[in-house]
Amino acid sequence: MSNLRYTKLDQDTFESLVGQYPDVVVPLEQTPYWATFETAMGRQPYGIWAYYDADAPVALASYLLLERRFRNSLVVVNGPTWLTERTPELEQRLVATVMDQFSEDPAVDPLYIRMQVEHPKPPVTDPIEHGWYEREIVVDLRPESKAIAAGFRPNARNCIRKARKTGVEVRFIDTAERTAVFRRELFPIMEETAERDKFASFDSAFYETLLDTLGDKADLGVAYLQGAPVCWLIATQYRGYAVYLFAGSSDAARKSNAAYLLLWETFLMLKEAGNDACGLTGIVSDNYPQLINVTSFKRNFSKNVVTLPTTYDIPLHPLKYRLVSGGLRTRRTLPRAARNVVTKVRELMKRRGGEAKG
């Protein structure tokens, strides 16, 4: 099985290559524009490579270098992007190629490469930690607006009507004002959302940098009630494909159904801008059971569930990888195991105390 040929792309050669494949969805995370954002955040994009079978383009992959103690890695976020049919044989050749490519690269010594793999075979292995989500809902924006709304669940259409009656107003913030508006008015909503839903959000600088560096490839929509912002979202668009990427909502937004109207108005804006579809990012799956709450909201807008290839690790140093991954699993499970022991001891003591009283 021969390796694929590969070449590094700059922004011009990248656009020239993907321009030959107008029907291929290229995730924004696999572009030079996202690499600019990563650089602005102080991370280390390692470049974008195209892979060829003879002279025929097969796939492209944008790599992010993550440096951690004992486990430097190269991560392909939401990729690779396949430009031809993703057969098991071609995917195995790509895996073998990237293993040789970065094993021989004197500038980097990754413990493993992480990417989506649809047909996993050794040496591909389950990841140390899970990467990109595995299922998403995609809304088709090609029909007329009435037909798009007709595909929503009745609950979504009712909530949109109720939000309008309540007086919710949606605005899309001008590029020059976005970061200031986000910092002053919207990040507090993000903090409220994170505290309510029990997750750790990024700091405000993350979202501000995202909006700054992506420019016209990102949009910031805000729903207002009586002049005050109650929820917001950030959507991206590239080559006719949009993504509902981040959002935050207050309790006032929930009571007024503002998030439903905001997403609907965003669909209309994205459709007007020439997008054919909008991905609503991750929903619940085997590896992401914690997404069950957002799944309930997203399912109101489409029945179209798309399954994505699972993210796996490709070890370049198998023995060291097994030692490191085993150590990390032990460290993660030990505190839970210790808590379980304490709980059992307390229950035993209570039972014995009850027996003594009896």
N, C-alpha and C positions, 0 to 999 in steps of 0.2 A: 504494500500500500504506500504509494508515493505521497510526499508532502505537497501542499499547495504552495504556489509562489505568492509572495507578499511584498507590498510596497507601502511606505508611509505617505500619508496624504496631508497636504496643507489645506487651507480653506478653499482655495480656488480649485484644486484637483478634487477635493471632496465634493464640491457643488457640481463640478463637471461630471463626476461619476454618478451621483444620485440623480442628476438631471436626465440621465438615460433611462431611468426607471420611475416614471411619474406615478405609477400605480402602487409602488411599494411604500408602505408606511414606515418612515424613518423616525424613530423616537427622538425627541429633542435631546435626551440624555446622551445620544450617540452622535452629537454634532459638535463642531467647533464652538458654537455659541454657548452650549452648556459647559464646555471646557473653560471658556472665559469666565463664567460664573464660578466654577470650582477654583480657578486661580485667584479670583478676587476674594474668595473665602479662605485663602491660605492653604488650599489643598494642592496636590501635585498631579495634574493630568499628564499622562505619559505618552500621549499621541494616539492618532487614529490610523489604523492599517486597513488596507484592502487586500483581500485574498482571492487568488485566481487559480482556476483549473486550466492549465495552459494559458490561453489568452482570454478565457471567459471569466468575468467577475462572478464570484461565488458569494462573498459576504464582506462586511466591514465591521470593525470593532474599535470602539474608543475605550482606552484603558485609563484607569485612575490608580495611581500608586499610593497605597496605604502603608505607612510605616508604624509598626507596633512592636512591642518587645517580643522578640523570638519569632515573629510571624509577619514579616513584610509580605504584601500580596499585591497582585494586579487584579483590579475588579472591573468587569465590563458591566456597567449599570444599564439595565433594561436592554440587553443585547447579547450576542451580536445581531446585526441586521442582515437578513438573508436576501440576496438579490436574485436567487434562483431557487429551485425546489430543494427543500431541506431534507435530503435523503439520509438514512442512517450511515451509508458509506461516506458521503461527503462530510457529514458531521464528525465522524471518527477521524477523517483526514484533517479536518480543521483542528480538532483536539490535539492530534499528534504534531501538527505544524506549530501551534502556539507553544507546546511544550518544548520543542526544539528551539524555536525562535527566542524564547526568553531564558532558556537554560544557557544559551550561547551569547546572550547580551551582556557585555562586561559592565554596563552602567547600572544594572539592576540584578538583584538576586532574590526573587520572590520565593517564599515557601510554597505558595500555591497561586493558581489563577482561578478566579471566580467568574462564572458566566452562566447564562441560561443554556441548558442542554435538553433537547427533546427526546433523544434516544441514548440514555446514559448506559455506558459500559465501562468496566475497569480500564484505566485507572480513575475514571470519574467517580466521585464519592459524595455522600451527603455532606453538606457544608457545616463548618464550625458554627456559624450562625446564619439564619435564613436571610436571603437578600430580597429581590423584587417580589411583589405580590404575584399570585398565580392565577387569579381570576379577576375579571373586570366587567362592568356593564358598559356597553357602547350604544350611544343614541345616534340614529341615522338622521342627519340634518338635510338630506337631499329632497324629501317631499315638501309640499307646501306646508306652511306653518300650522294650518288647521289639521292636516294629516299627522304632523308630528305630535300635536297635543292629543289627538285621538288615540295615540299609542300609549299615553300615560294611563296609569291606574285612575279610577274615578276619584280616589282620595287626593291625588296630586292636583287634579283639575279643580276640585272643590277648594283645596287649600290656596291655590292661586287666586281664585275668585274672592275668597275670604280676605286674603292679604290686600287685595285692591280695595275692597270695601272698608277695611280698617284704616286705609290711608297710607299704606307702605309705598314708598317711592324708590325706584332703582336708578342709580347713576353710575356711569363708568368714568373713573377719575383720569384727568389729563396726565400725560406722561410727566410733565414738569412738576406736578403737584403730588405725585403718588407717594414718594417716600415720606414727605412731611405729613401727609394725611394718615399714612399707615402708622407712623411713629406716634402721632398725637392722638388719633381717634380710634384706630383699629387694633393696635397691639393689646390694649387693655381687654378687648373682647377675646383675643386669643388666649390671654392669661386666664380669663374666666372660663373659657371652653376647656382648657387643659385641666384646671382644678376640678371642674364639674365632672368631666369624663375620665379623670384619673390617668392622664398621660403627660409626658414631659414634652413641652413645645420647644422649638428653637427660640433664640432670642430675637429681638426686633431687627437687629442688623442682618440676620439671615434673609428675612423677607425683603428688606429694603435693598440689599445687594442683588437679590434675585430680580427684582423689578428694574433696578438700574441697569444691570448688565444685559438682560434679555431684551430690553427696549420694546420695539413694536411686536415682538414675539410673545409678549405677556400682556395681560389685561387685568385691571383691578376693578371689580364691581362691588358696589356697596348698597345695601338696603337701609333706608332711613325711615323712621317713624317719628312724626312730629318734629322733624328736623334733626333728630339724633340718630347716629348710626347704631344699628342693632345686629347686623351680620354682614359679612364680606366674603369674597372668594377671589382667588387668583387662578386665572385660566391661561394656558399657553396655546399657541397655534404655530404649526409649521407644515408647509406643503399640503394644506387642505385637511390636516388632522389636528383637532383641538383636544386639550386635556383639562379637565376640572381637577386642579392640582392641590390647592390648599384652601381651607375655609375656616371661619370661626363664627360662632353665633352666641348671642346673649339669651338670657331667659325671656327677655322681651321679644326676641325674634321667634322663639318657640310659641309664645302665646299669640303672636300676630301672624304666624305662618310665613314670615318674611323670607325664609330660606327658599321656599318653593317658588315664590315670585322672582327672587333673585336668580335662581338657576334657569327658570324659563326665559327671562329677559336676556340672560347670557347666551342661551341657545340661539335666540333670534339674532343677537349681535354677531355671534360666530358664523351663523348661516349667511348673514348679509356680507360678512368679510370673505366669503368664498370657501368656508370649510364644509366638507362632506359628512363629517362625523365628529362626535365628541366622546372621548373615553372618560368614564367617571371614576377612574383609578380603582384601587383594590377593594374587593369584597371578601367575605368569609371563605376560607378554604381549610384544608387539613392542617396546614402549617400556620394559618393565621385565623384561629378561632376568635381572637379579640376584635375582629372587624365585623362581628355580627350586628352591632348597633348601627354603624354607618350603612351596612348592607340594606337594612330595612328602609332607610330613606332613599337610597339610590335605586332600589327595585321599583319605586313608584314611577320611574321615568322610562323604563324599557325592559323588555323580556330578553333582550339580546345579551347573553352572558358569553364572554370570550375567555377561553382558557389559554394561558400563556405557559411556555416551557418553564419548568422549575429551575431555580438557581442551584448550581452544584459547585464543588471545589474540584480542581485538577491539581493534585500535589506534584510538585517538582522534586521534592526531597521526601519520599514516602515514609521512611523511618522517623525522621524528625517530625513530620506532619502528624503521624500517629501519636507520638509522645506529647506534642503540644495540644492536639485536639482532645486526647484523653485527659490531660491535666486540666484543661478548661472545663470539660464536662464534670470532672470531679469537683472542681471549685464551685461550679454553679449548683450542683446537686447536694453538696455537703451541708450547706447552711439549712436547706429545706429538710434534709434528713435529720439534722440536729434538732430542728424545731419539732419534728414529728416525735423524736425520742422524748423531748421535754414534755410535750402534750400527753404522751402515753404515761409517763411517770406521774404527772399531775392527776390524770384520771385514775390511775391505780391507787394513789394516795387518798383520793376522795372516797373511792370504794372501800378502802380499808378503814378510813375514818368512820364511814357509815356503819361498817360491820362492827367496829369497836363500840359505837354508841348503842347499836342494837343489843 
